[in-house]
Amino acid sequence: MTIAFLMGALGAVLSEVVKRWEQFGKITDEKFAALRKSPKVWAAVAFLTVLGGLGGIFASQEADKASLQFLFVSGAGMMLFVRNVLAAVAHNQPEKLGTQSGIGTKTKITFKDLFN
């Protein structure tokens, strides 16, 4: 069970690295610095990594002899599924007055920044 969790978490971490690499290529240097130092971002990464580990455990329970590759992909898949659900929720939230893009958003961390 420990190996299943570790392989699932490893899959989630690799997926998260690729997603953050994509995200950081699209944002300003100020926003990048704010995200890199934000405890919210690291808490979201830890949350998604644990979900990936749980995905590995769930996958190992269903298969009698689950391969390490299967556990790795299951962890990445679980994390990506939850990330996409949270990104959809973040994207569909209405903007509040005064928070339109370009107004005070250079370093403010939003829900969209965490999961998009």
C-alpha positions as CSV (number, residue, x, y, z in Angstrom):
1,M,0.0,0.0,0.0
2,T,2.9,2.4,0.7
3,I,4.4,1.7,-2.8
4,A,0.9,2.4,-4.3
5,F,0.7,5.7,-2.5
6,L,4.2,6.7,-3.4
7,M,3.8,5.8,-7.1
8,G,0.5,7.6,-7.3
9,A,2.0,10.7,-5.5
10,L,5.0,10.6,-7.9
11,G,2.6,10.6,-10.9
12,A,0.7,13.6,-9.4
13,V,3.9,15.5,-8.7
14,L,5.1,15.0,-12.3
15,S,1.8,16.1,-13.6
16,E,1.8,19.2,-11.3
17,V,5.3,20.1,-12.5
18,V,4.2,20.0,-16.1
19,K,1.1,22.1,-15.4
20,R,3.0,24.7,-13.4
21,W,5.6,24.9,-16.1
22,E,2.8,25.6,-18.6
23,Q,1.2,28.2,-16.3
24,F,4.5,30.0,-15.5
25,G,5.2,30.5,-19.2
26,K,1.9,32.5,-19.5
27,I,2.2,34.9,-16.5
28,T,4.2,38.0,-15.7
29,D,7.4,37.9,-13.6
30,E,5.6,39.6,-10.7
31,K,2.8,37.1,-10.7
32,F,5.4,34.3,-10.9
33,A,7.2,35.6,-7.9
34,A,4.0,35.9,-5.9
35,L,2.8,32.4,-6.8
36,R,6.2,30.9,-6.0
37,K,6.2,32.4,-2.5
38,S,2.5,31.8,-1.8
39,P,1.6,29.2,0.9
40,K,-1.7,28.8,-0.9
41,V,0.1,27.4,-4.0
42,W,2.2,25.0,-2.0
43,A,-0.9,23.9,0.0
44,A,-2.7,23.2,-3.3
45,V,0.3,21.3,-4.6
46,A,0.4,19.2,-1.4
47,F,-3.4,18.6,-1.6
48,L,-3.2,17.4,-5.2
49,T,-0.2,15.2,-4.4
50,V,-2.0,13.5,-1.6
51,L,-5.0,13.0,-3.9
52,G,-2.6,11.4,-6.5
53,G,-1.3,9.0,-3.8
54,L,-4.9,8.1,-2.8
55,G,-5.5,7.5,-6.5
56,G,-2.7,5.0,-6.5
57,I,-4.1,3.3,-3.4
58,F,-7.6,3.0,-4.9
59,A,-6.1,1.6,-8.1
60,S,-4.1,-1.0,-6.2
61,Q,-7.3,-2.1,-4.4
62,E,-9.1,-2.8,-7.6
63,A,-6.3,-4.8,-9.4
64,D,-4.8,-7.9,-7.9
65,K,-1.3,-7.3,-9.3
66,A,-1.2,-3.6,-10.3
67,S,2.0,-2.6,-12.1
68,L,4.1,0.4,-11.0
69,Q,3.2,2.1,-14.3
70,F,-0.5,1.6,-13.6
71,L,-0.2,3.1,-10.2
72,F,1.8,6.0,-11.5
73,V,-0.8,6.8,-14.2
74,S,-3.7,6.3,-11.7
75,G,-2.2,8.9,-9.4
76,A,-1.7,11.4,-12.2
77,G,-5.2,10.7,-13.5
78,M,-6.8,11.2,-10.1
79,M,-4.9,14.5,-9.6
80,L,-5.8,15.7,-13.1
81,F,-9.4,14.9,-12.7
82,V,-9.7,16.8,-9.4
83,R,-7.6,19.7,-10.9
84,N,-10.0,20.0,-13.9
85,V,-13.1,20.0,-11.7
86,L,-11.6,22.8,-9.6
87,A,-10.5,24.7,-12.7
88,A,-14.0,24.5,-14.1
89,V,-15.4,25.8,-10.8
90,A,-12.8,28.6,-10.7
91,H,-13.5,29.5,-14.3
92,N,-17.2,29.7,-13.9
93,Q,-17.2,32.0,-10.9
94,P,-18.5,35.5,-11.8
95,E,-15.9,38.3,-11.4
96,K,-16.6,40.8,-8.6
97,L,-16.6,44.5,-9.3
98,G,-13.1,45.9,-9.1
99,T,-11.3,42.6,-9.9
100,Q,-11.3,42.8,-13.7
101,S,-8.0,41.8,-15.2
102,G,-5.4,44.5,-15.2
103,I,-6.7,46.2,-12.0
104,G,-4.5,45.2,-9.0
105,T,-4.0,41.6,-10.2
106,K,-0.2,41.6,-10.7
107,T,0.5,39.8,-7.4
108,K,-2.9,38.9,-5.9
109,I,-3.3,35.1,-5.8
110,T,-6.8,34.0,-6.9
111,F,-8.6,30.7,-7.0
112,K,-8.1,30.7,-10.8
113,D,-4.4,31.1,-10.3
114,L,-4.2,27.9,-8.1
115,F,-6.1,25.6,-10.4
116,N,-6.0,27.0,-14.0
